[in-house]
Amino acid sequence: MNAVDTNVFVYARDDDDLGKQAKADMLLGKLLIQRSETVMLWQVASEFLNCLRRWENEGRITSTEVEEDFRDILAMFPVRRPALAIFDHSFQLRSRFSLSHWDSLLLAACKEAGVETLYSEDLSPTTNCNGVSVINPFA
């Protein structure tokens, strides 16, 4: 099972870096071919919506675009919501691997959802936390 971090969705929507946008689009297109092999983590969806709202507040996009873009992203992959046990797992991951608060929650959610590969620019590409491998699609 695969998951995609927020930064990939942001680059796919943001045309400030066309090279990263092309790589993000290519990865998402590849994952959509086998849609059932990828999940949208609740945290990622929430972080992406937060980014869209920030762009709206900056006047970069409209509220209609926020809603449309968010619904488009949600429709890509099945959404997985975490259980409360994710917090205990994130505490363990944070102390064991010296992760940030958000990264430990993300990796705990990956583990809970059965994700083996997380595509992210934010974590070390050599990271393998309890069976979750991180691949930087922009490297």
BAFI-3210 file (N, C-alpha, C; in Angstrom, 3 decimals, decimal comma, padded with zeros to 6 digits):
// residues 139
n [1|2|3|4|5|6|7|8|9|10|11|12|13|14|15|16|17|18|19|20|21|22|23|24|25|26|27|28|29|30|31|32|33|34|35|36|37|38|39|40|41|42|43|44|45|46|47|48|49|50|51|52|53|54|55|56|57|58|59|60|61|62|63|64|65|66|67|68|69|70|71|72|73|74|75|76|77|78|79|80|81|82|83|84|85|86|87|88|89|90|91|92|93|94|95|96|97|98|99|100|101|102|103|104|105|106|107|108|109|110|111|112|113|114|115|116|117|118|119|120|121|122|123|124|125|126|127|128|129|130|131|132|133|134|135|136|137|138|139]
n.u [000,852|000,443|001,094|000,742|002,465|001,590|003,107|003,480|000,930|000,604|002,661|001,670|-000,505|000,486|001,999|004,460|006,897|007,725|009,133|008,996|006,249|005,669|006,870|005,360|002,808|003,323|003,899|001,443|-000,272|000,747|000,198|-002,566|-003,276|-003,246|-005,254|-006,354|-004,209|-003,254|-003,642|-005,369|-004,319|-005,912|-004,716|-003,039|-004,915|-006,154|-003,984|-003,464|-005,845|-005,573|-003,375|-004,523|-006,453|-004,773|-003,627|-005,950|-006,482|-004,327|-005,052|-004,474|-006,019|-009,522|-012,379|-014,087|-012,309|-010,743|-012,520|-013,110|-010,537|-009,861|-011,876|-011,267|-008,763|-009,488|-011,037|-009,240|-008,016|-008,914|-009,912|-008,281|-008,943|-007,426|-007,218|-007,582|-005,360|-003,227|-001,855|-000,338|001,384|002,693|004,114|006,006|007,377|008,375|010,215|011,922|012,956|013,627|011,803|009,785|006,795|004,583|005,583|005,927|003,271|002,258|003,727|002,904|000,209|000,479|001,512|-000,619|-002,550|-001,590|000,320|003,158|004,902|005,725|005,417|007,317|008,761|009,667|010,819|013,735|015,067|016,068|014,717|013,194|010,744|009,624|008,797|007,722|008,667|010,296|010,099|011,543|010,031|011,031|013,710]
n.v [-001,182|002,291|005,739|009,284|012,213|015,495|017,498|016,618|016,804|019,552|020,580|019,593|021,202|023,806|026,173|027,397|026,084|024,540|022,252|020,545|020,386|018,946|016,486|015,750|015,548|013,440|011,322|011,122|010,492|007,998|006,546|006,669|004,914|002,414|002,687|001,440|000,703|002,771|005,091|007,910|009,723|010,932|013,060|014,163|015,059|017,037|018,785|019,597|020,956|023,045|024,373|025,193|026,958|028,905|029,912|030,977|033,022|034,624|035,575|034,165|032,098|031,373|030,924|029,096|027,690|026,540|024,695|023,095|022,112|020,725|018,758|017,396|016,271|014,641|012,786|011,208|009,010|006,415|007,561|007,330|007,262|007,836|005,782|006,297|005,106|005,825|007,941|006,899|005,251|007,209|008,560|006,617|006,327|008,930|009,197|007,041|007,450|010,130|012,036|014,758|016,161|016,148|014,499|012,091|011,469|011,190|008,976|007,048|006,922|005,931|003,376|002,243|002,202|000,313|001,067|000,759|002,221|005,565|008,511|011,295|014,507|015,547|013,875|011,956|010,209|007,730|006,810|004,302|003,387|001,205|-000,517|001,196|002,658|005,542|007,479|009,933|011,702|013,799|013,796]
n.w [000,000|-000,675|000,221|000,005|000,791|001,989|000,679|-001,954|-003,131|-002,874|-004,536|-006,961|-007,379|-007,244|-009,271|-008,989|-009,011|-011,651|-012,387|-010,129|-010,038|-012,368|-011,737|-009,496|-010,653|-012,423|-010,651|-009,222|-011,330|-012,047|-009,693|-009,680|-011,659|-010,508|-008,445|-006,170|-004,675|-003,177|-000,507|000,933|003,533|006,457|007,868|005,908|004,026|005,599|006,077|003,452|002,830|004,651|003,527|001,086|002,102|003,193|000,843|-000,228|001,622|001,043|-001,376|-003,653|-004,680|-005,141|-002,926|-004,067|-005,716|-003,731|-002,602|-004,863|-005,602|-003,283|-003,164|-005,525|-004,881|-002,711|-004,048|-005,357|-003,974|-001,593|001,597|004,712|008,066|011,204|014,188|017,757|018,909|017,409|018,532|020,692|019,232|017,730|019,717|020,390|017,921|017,612|019,754|019,246|016,631|016,546|015,447|014,142|015,606|013,737|011,685|013,055|013,668|011,070|010,077|011,908|011,244|008,671|009,189|010,611|008,597|006,914|005,094|003,103|001,559|001,562|-000,147|-000,039|000,386|002,695|004,624|005,448|002,688|003,221|005,288|007,156|008,922|011,100|009,018|007,119|004,262|002,968|000,082|-001,869|-004,258|-005,688|-005,814]
ca.u [000,000|001,163|000,483|001,417|002,506|000,963|003,932|003,273|-000,318|000,840|003,412|000,807|-001,441|001,212|002,849|005,666|008,055|007,178|009,829|008,379|004,862|005,666|007,176|004,196|001,753|003,711|003,711|000,013|-000,821|001,173|-000,537|-003,987|-003,477|-003,602|-005,857|-006,625|-002,950|-002,850|-004,639|-005,235|-004,366|-006,729|-003,816|-002,593|-006,057|-006,323|-002,865|-003,648|-006,909|-004,981|-002,570|-005,453|-007,052|-003,726|-003,580|-007,163|-006,281|-003,323|-005,637|-003,944|-007,121|-010,835|-012,978|-014,606|-011,160|-010,366|-013,442|-012,934|-009,240|-009,913|-012,716|-010,510|-007,741|-010,176|-011,582|-008,165|-007,721|-009,760|-009,421|-008,122|-008,927|-006,721|-007,831|-006,897|-004,090|-002,168|-001,060|000,668|002,380|003,495|005,069|007,088|008,159|009,065|011,394|012,839|013,579|013,848|010,947|008,943|005,442|003,750|006,138|005,635|001,849|002,098|004,247|002,023|-000,998|000,866|001,611|-001,973|-003,308|-000,946|001,165|004,556|005,685|005,245|006,111|007,432|009,987|009,987|011,550|014,934|014,700|016,528|013,894|012,349|010,237|008,720|008,271|007,262|009,789|010,041|010,714|011,417|009,781|011,646|015,174]
ca.v [000,000|003,558|006,992|010,461|013,297|016,751|018,289|016,167|017,417|020,992|020,823|019,301|022,330|025,078|026,270|028,172|025,252|023,685|020,964|019,718|020,154|017,859|015,230|015,426|015,092|012,133|010,342|010,933|009,772|006,596|005,928|006,577|003,741|001,342|003,485|000,642|000,469|004,020|005,682|009,302|009,791|012,043|014,163|014,764|015,810|018,225|019,699|020,164|021,950|024,191|025,082|025,861|028,093|029,922|030,539|031,779|034,225|035,439|036,041|033,382|031,308|031,733|029,908|028,057|026,869|025,748|023,568|022,226|021,439|019,784|017,620|016,641|015,488|013,602|011,771|010,408|007,780|006,237|008,253|006,518|008,031|007,070|005,493|006,989|004,441|006,460|008,827|006,082|004,837|008,377|008,805|005,639|006,677|010,204|008,989|006,059|007,946|011,584|012,670|015,867|015,790|015,846|013,341|010,874|011,172|010,726|007,610|006,182|006,733|005,032|002,013|001,796|001,992|-000,728|001,689|000,317|003,251|006,939|009,439|012,550|015,279|016,074|012,928|011,410|009,120|006,440|006,497|003,121|003,352|000,081|-001,084|002,227|003,256|006,865|007,750|011,330|011,701|014,967|013,648]
ca.w [000,000|-000,791|000,650|-000,525|001,760|001,586|-000,230|-003,330|-003,589|-002,976|-005,770|-008,104|-007,533|-007,251|-010,450|-008,706|-009,358|-012,705|-012,367|-009,083|-010,418|-013,355|-011,034|-008,663|-011,565|-012,948|-009,578|-008,962|-012,477|-011,915|-008,584|-010,031|-012,513|-009,569|-007,363|-004,972|-003,959|-002,518|000,383|001,351|004,994|006,942|008,210|004,652|003,496|006,442|005,818|002,117|002,941|005,341|002,532|000,181|002,828|003,292|-000,482|-000,356|002,434|000,352|-002,626|-004,783|-005,219|-004,595|-002,049|-004,964|-006,101|-002,551|-002,507|-006,029|-005,500|-002,171|-003,566|-006,525|-004,186|-001,935|-004,952|-005,946|-003,250|-000,417|002,791|005,927|009,316|012,231|015,488|018,850|019,203|016,626|019,392|021,380|018,249|017,351|020,814|020,232|016,732|017,863|020,603|018,648|015,409|016,653|014,449|014,568|016,013|012,573|010,977|013,820|013,459|009,696|009,960|012,693|010,430|007,577|009,721|010,940|007,355|006,113|004,074|003,079|000,886|001,680|-001,037|000,685|000,294|004,016|005,461|004,821|001,778|003,736|006,444|007,179|010,295|011,361|007,789|006,194|003,540|002,416|-001,218|-002,279|-005,701|-006,293|-005,766]
c.u [000,896|000,370|001,350|001,332|001,935|001,774|003,745|002,004|-000,162|001,590|002,562|-000,128|-000,728|002,144|004,074|006,939|007,576|007,855|009,222|006,920|004,768|005,929|006,008|003,061|002,052|003,488|002,234|-000,663|-000,490|000,382|-002,021|-004,286|-003,873|-004,150|-006,037|-005,374|-002,481|-003,993|-004,313|-005,363|-005,105|-005,868|-003,362|-003,714|-006,254|-005,225|-003,010|-004,737|-006,397|-004,143|-003,464|-006,087|-006,043|-003,610|-004,804|-007,003|-005,268|-003,851|-005,144|-005,022|-008,416|-011,349|-013,578|-013,479|-010,683|-011,221|-013,258|-011,631|-009,240|-010,736|-012,015|-009,473|-008,392|-010,678|-010,500|-008,008|-008,664|-009,107|-009,378|-008,024|-008,244|-007,591|-007,043|-005,537|-002,922|-001,282|000,011|001,775|003,274|004,494|006,270|007,985|008,977|010,320|012,403|013,617|013,851|013,066|010,229|007,569|004,620|004,258|005,853|004,160|001,600|002,571|003,420|000,736|-000,709|000,868|000,221|-002,783|-002,698|-000,081|002,593|005,461|004,986|006,088|006,108|008,778|010,512|010,786|012,777|014,550|015,193|015,709|013,099|011,940|009,222|008,044|007,685|008,491|009,375|010,801|010,460|011,221|010,438|013,166|015,737]
c.v [001,243|004,680|008,128|011,562|014,574|017,495|017,879|016,799|018,929|021,312|020,565|020,476|023,665|025,140|027,174|027,405|024,211|022,324|020,027|019,432|018,991|016,514|014,791|014,889|013,697|011,041|010,079|010,193|008,294|005,882|005,769|005,387|002,534|001,986|002,706|000,385|001,687|004,528|007,152|009,313|011,054|013,262|014,901|015,596|017,110|019,253|020,358|021,230|023,208|025,028|025,844|027,086|029,234|030,661|031,420|033,100|035,174|035,991|035,286|032,542|031,741|030,620|028,773|027,124|026,002|024,496|022,581|021,432|020,384|018,554|016,759|015,738|014,349|012,468|010,844|009,036|007,646|006,860|007,283|007,456|007,196|006,814|006,231|006,371|005,045|007,338|008,057|005,655|006,011|008,743|007,879|005,993|007,949|009,979|008,048|006,626|009,448|012,356|013,880|015,325|015,331|014,640|012,044|010,488|010,616|009,287|006,616|005,902|005,809|003,587|001,441|001,454|000,905|-000,197|001,184|001,360|004,599|007,803|010,812|013,203|015,622|015,149|012,429|010,242|007,750|005,999|005,211|002,945|002,238|-000,438|-000,088|002,874|004,600|007,031|009,223|011,374|012,870|014,877|013,302]
c.w [000,000|-000,144|000,123|000,518|001,150|000,536|-001,688|-003,899|-003,759|-004,268|-007,012|-008,393|-007,754|-008,454|-010,241|-009,066|-010,373|-012,771|-011,336|-009,409|-011,397|-012,682|-010,162|-009,525|-012,098|-011,895|-009,342|-010,110|-012,417|-010,824|-008,893|-010,936|-011,675|-008,296|-006,067|-004,141|-003,169|-001,657|000,618|002,868|005,419|007,240|006,951|004,042|004,277|006,193|004,441|002,139|003,643|004,370|001,557|000,833|002,973|001,944|-000,719|000,402|001,806|-000,978|-003,852|-005,460|-004,544|-003,675|-002,881|-005,397|-004,943|-002,501|-003,664|-005,933|-004,397|-002,539|-004,620|-005,862|-003,393|-002,814|-005,514|-005,305|-002,062|000,823|003,970|007,128|010,388|013,462|016,566|019,191|018,427|017,508|020,148|020,430|017,849|018,448|020,685|019,047|016,953|018,685|019,950|017,462|015,419|015,582|015,026|014,963|014,798|011,803|011,728|013,685|012,062|009,545|010,769|011,917|009,255|008,062|009,999|009,691|006,469|004,984|004,218|002,451|001,015|000,754|-000,379|000,445|001,686|004,917|004,711|003,925|002,238|004,935|006,208|008,632|010,439|010,103|006,809|005,566|002,954|001,118|-001,546|-003,793|-006,428|-006,339|-007,127]
res [m|n|a|v|d|t|n|v|f|v|y|a|r|d|d|d|d|l|g|k|q|a|k|a|d|m|l|l|g|k|l|l|i|q|r|s|e|t|v|m|l|w|q|v|a|s|e|f|l|n|c|l|r|r|w|e|n|e|g|r|i|t|s|t|e|v|e|e|d|f|r|d|i|l|a|m|f|p|v|r|r|p|a|l|a|i|f|d|h|s|f|q|l|r|s|r|f|s|l|s|h|w|d|s|l|l|l|a|a|c|k|e|a|g|v|e|t|l|y|s|e|d|l|s|p|t|t|n|c|n|g|v|s|v|i|n|p|f|a]
***
